[in-house]
């Protein structure tokens, strides 16, 4: 039972971040749009927890990604205070928190996809594994841009904060590029750590008896 406590801690932190994000956000409509992916992701991970537990390392990365979404939802991606300060210090033309968010959109999902592929033995050759992971992350980013486009068409000007273009004509293309770069960074810099965490997971959750395999008490 003790090894489940750390997962409970992640859930508590997720709920704390969600509650903070929802207290007097810049715009509740934008807030709902921005936190929806985090809530959907956690629901899916919760429903699949018994059938496919990810490594604790991966769940921690998911939580970090959720907090990035919570911050963007609370302030809107164009008005995060820290990135306003960075904009002013480095004389930038816009608040670039949305670019950090799109980098994360490739970085964190890359580890999730990588773990699924490794543990289910979908792809065994490491070179092809990394290439396919990056391609899938790029696809996810492109689909998200389609969703943003659809929301903008349906809701009109009220979706400007959701899009977060801030007048930058290459915003969509740069978003997808940063997601791709994020995925590349993940597979390059975290693969070694991730592989060790997967091996650790296998030893921690290795069935000790027939009852463990069947789930009987």
N, C-alpha and C positions, 0 to 999 in steps of 0.2 A: 504493500500500500504506500510505503514511503516514497517510492520512485514516481508516484503520481502527484505528489505534493508540488513538485516544481512546475508541473503543467498547470496546476491550479493557480500558482503565482502568476503565470503568464496571462491567464484569463482575467485575473484581478487587475493586472496592469492594463490590459486591453480595455476593460470596462472603465477604469479610471481615466484613461486617455480619451475614450469616447465621450464620457460625461463632461470632462473639461472642455473638449472641443465644442460640445453642444450648448455650453453656457454663454449666452449672448454672442453668437457668432456674427460676422459681418452681414450675412444674409442667410436665412434659414433654408431657402430654396437651393442655393448654391451649396450650403452645408450638406443637405441631404444627398445631392448629386455626388459630392466628393467623398462622403463616408460610405456610400453604398457599396463600392468594391471591397472595402475592408470588412464590412459586416457580412457580405456575401461570402467572402473568402473564409472567414472564421466559421460560418455556418457549415460550409462544405467540409472544412477540416474537422469540425466536430462530428459531423455525420459519418465521416470515413475513418475516424480515429481507431475504432476497434479493428477494422479490416486492414488499414494501412497506416501505421504510426510512422511519421517522419522522425528523423533524428531531432534531439532537443536543440541542437545547433540550428537546424532549419527553422524550427518553430520560433526561436529567438530572432532570427532574421526577418521572419514574417511579422513579428511584433514591431520591429524597428520600422519596417515599411508602413505598417498601419499608423504609427505615430507621425510619419512624414505626411500621410494622407490627412490625419487629424489636424495637424498644424495648418496645412493648406486649406482645409475646409473651414477652420475657425476664422482665419484672417482673409481668405481668398488667396490664390497663388500669386496675385499681382501686388499684394500688400503685406507680406510677411515682414514685420519690423526689422529683424536681423538683416534681411537681404535688402531692405531699404538703406540700412546703414552701409552695407557692402557696396551698394550702388553709388552712394554719395562719396565714400572714401576713394573708390577706384574710378570715379567719374564715368560710370556706366550709363547707358541710355534707358535702362529698364530694370525692374526688379526681376532677378533671374531665379527665384525660388522654383518656378515651374520647370526650369531646366534641370534643377537638382531632382525634382520629382520624376521627370521622365528618365533621367539616368537611373534612378531607383527602380523605375518600371521595368528596366531590363536587368538590372543587377540582382535583385532579390528573386524574381521568378526564375532566373537562370538556375539557381540552386535547387529550387523545387523541382523543376523539370529534370535537371541532372540526376537528382536522387531517384525519381520515379524510373528513369531510363536505366540506371545502374542496378537498382534492386529488382526490377522486373526483367532485367536482362534484355531490354528492347534493342539496345545498341551496345556491342561489346568492345569495338575498337575505339580507343580514346579520341583519336583525331576526328572520326566521324561523329562521335558523341558531342564533342564541343561545337563542331560546325552546325549540327542539327539543333542543338540547344540555342545557339545564337539566332539561327533562322526562325525558330519558334518565337523567341522573344521579340524579334522584329515584327513578326506577324501579329502578335498580341498588341504591340504598339500601334500598328496600322489599323487594327480593328477598333482600338480605343479612339483613334482619330476619326473613324467613321461614326462612332457613337457621338463624339463631340459635335461633328457636322450635323448629325440628325437632330440633336438637342437644340442646336442653334437655329435650325430651320423651323422647328416646331415652336420654340419659345420666343424667338426674335431677340430683341435687345437685352432681355433679362438674362440671357446666357453668356453675355460678354465676359463676365467675371469667371465663368466656368471655362471658357475657351482660353482666357488669359493671354491673348496674342499681344496685347499692348501696342498694337500698330505695327508689329514686325511681320512683314509679308512672307518671310520664310519660316514662320513659326512651326507649321506642321512638319515640314521636312527636317528642321533642326531637332524637333521632338523625337522623331523616329531615329535620327542619327544618334542622339544621346542615349536612347534606349538600347540601341545596338552596341554602342561603346560600353554601356553599363554591363551588358551581358558578357561582352568580351573580357572586361575587367574581372567579373565574377569567376569565369572559368579559368582565367590565367592565374589569379592571385588567391583564390579560395579552394581550388580543386584538391590540393594536398591536404588541407585542413578538413575538407568535407569528406575525403576518402577515409581519413582516420576516424572521423566521427561515425561514419557508416559502419566501420569495423567494430567500433566501441558499442554501437547500438546492437549489432548482431550478438555480441557477447552478453550484453545486459538482458536482452529479451529472448535469448535462446531457451526453448522449452526444456524444462528439467525432467519432465515425466510425461507419461501418456495423458494424464489429467490436464497438464498444461496445454498440450496440443489440442485436445478436444474441448477445452474450456470448462471442464467439470470441476467441481469443488471436492 
